[in-house]
Amino acid sequence: MYPFVRLAKEFILHRNAGDLPVLGAHVSHHRCWPQDLDVFVEMNNGRILTILDLGRTILAQRVGLLRALRQNKWGLTMAGASVRYRRRIRPFERFRVVSRCVGWDARFFYLDQSIWVGDICAAQALYRSAVTDRNGIVDPARVFAAAGFDATPPALPAWTQSWIDADATRPWPPELPAGT
């Protein structure tokens, strides 16, 4: 089940947090609870993605994106992700999530998120996201204008561009094995 209580907690905790620039970083603090665990008594990888979702939601609030979405009746969707898991998160362990936009192109926004236990990065994800309306994907320049931001997009980090290029070579729809 989606952690609506955690989401409400994040909105309450960050209700007076200052606005962020579009490329600013939002930091949130969490704890691994028993309901987050898998059979190996560590935070479930799906729960990690959900915790990252909470970070992106508050980031969107702080940069003015949620307001623009509501005003324009737009939606927000994830269009791809690449995740690295490097350290287990154990029961009751405290951790922080760092969420930031690293740039955009003609269709998508690219978000970098990481989970830190102390000074050790436990997980990191790169997301491709899009704003949508009933006609499909909304041009990011239009989205940023609605959010009050009108700058030229920064050059994407090389590692982000490499992921975009590699992902473009993957067949879509995926090829099904014979007999399936």
N, C-alpha and C positions, 0 to 999 in steps of 0.2 A: 504494500500500500504506500502511496505517496506520502511523504512526511509533512502534512499540512501544518502540524503544530510547529515543526522546525521552521517552515517557511514563514509562518506568522511571527515567530520569535525573531527571525532575521529582519523582517519589516519593522518590528517594534524597536529592536536594538539599533537599527540604522536609520530610523525616521528623522533624526536630526543631523545625520552625517552630511557633510557638505557635498555640493555638486562636484562631480569629477569631470575633467576634460575627457574627450572621447578616447584618448589613448592612456588615460589614467588607470591606476591599479586599485581594485577593491580588495581589502583583506577582511576575512571573517574567521572566527574562532569556533571550534566545535569539539565534541568529545565522542568517542566511539561507544555507543550504548549496546546492551545485549541484543536488541532487535536489529542491529546492524551486522551481526556476525553470521558467518557461514559455518559449515560443518567442521572446518579447520580452526575454529575459534579465532578468526581474524575478520576484519571488515570485508564484507562481500564485495566483489568487484562491481556488481550492479549498484550497490548502495553508494560506492565511491562516485559513480557517474551521477547518481541522484544528488549527492552532496555538491558536486560541481554545478549541477543545474541550479541549486540554491544560490551559489556564488554568482552565476551569470545573471540571475534574475535581479539581484540587488545591484549588480554592476549596471544593468540596463536601467534600473530606477535612477541611479545616481548620475548617469550621463544624459538623462532626459529622454531615453528611448521609450520607456513604458508610457509616458505621457503622449508622445507622438503616435504610438501604436493605438492608444485609446481614441485620440482625436481623429485619426484617419481610418479607424476600423480596420487596421492592418493586423496580420498575424506574424508570429515569429516561429521559424522552424529550423531544425538542425538538418543539414544536408550532407554531413560527413564528419568523421572523427578518427583520430589516431591517438591511441592511449598507450602509455608506458607505465607499468607497475614495477616498482623497484624495492619497496620495503613494505612489510606487513604492518597493518595498523591493528593493534591489540585492544582487547576490552578495556574501557575506561581511559584509554590514552587520549590526551589532548593533541589537537593538530590545528593548523591554520590553512586556509585556502586563499590563494592569490589568483585573482581573475583580472584579465586585461584584454583589450582589443589590440592586435598587432598590426592591423591594416585591413584594407578591402580592395576589391577590384570592381569590375563593371557589374557584377551580380551578387557577390558574396562578401560577408564579413568574416574575418579570421580571428579566433579567440584563443588565447593561450591561458591555460589554467594549471595550477600546480598545488599539490598538497604537501605540507611540510610538517614533520614531527621534529621539533627543535630545529636544528640546522640541516637535517637530512630530508631530501626530497623523496617522498614515498610514492608519488604518482604524478604524472604530467600528461595533459591532453591538449591536442590542437583540434579545434572545432571549426567547421565551415557552417555558417549560419546565413539564413536569408529572411528578409521581411517579405511577406506576401499579401496580396489582395485578391479579389475575385478573378483578376486577369493573370495571376501568376506572380513572378518575382518583381518586387519594386526596386528600382534603381537605387543603390546606396546613396548616390548624390542627393536624390529626392528625400530619402529618409533623413540624412544628416541636415538638410535644409529645414525639415520639419522639426528637428530636435534643436535647431539654433546653432548649427555648426556648419561653416562653409569654407573649409580649407581643402587644399589639394591632398589626395591620399598619400600617405608616406610610402616609400618603397617597402615592399614586403621583405621580411627577413629571408635570407637565402634558404634556410631550412624550411620555412613555410612554402616558398615558391617551389622547392624541390618536391615537397609532398604533393602540391597541386599538380605538378607535372607528372609525377609518378602515378597519382590517382587517375589522371586522364587516360592512362594506357590500359586501365582495367576495363574489361568488357562489360557493357551494360546493355541489356540485362545479363546477369551472370549465365554462364554456360552450365547446363545441367548434365550430370553424368548420365551415360546411356542407361536406359531402363528405369529412370526415376520419374 
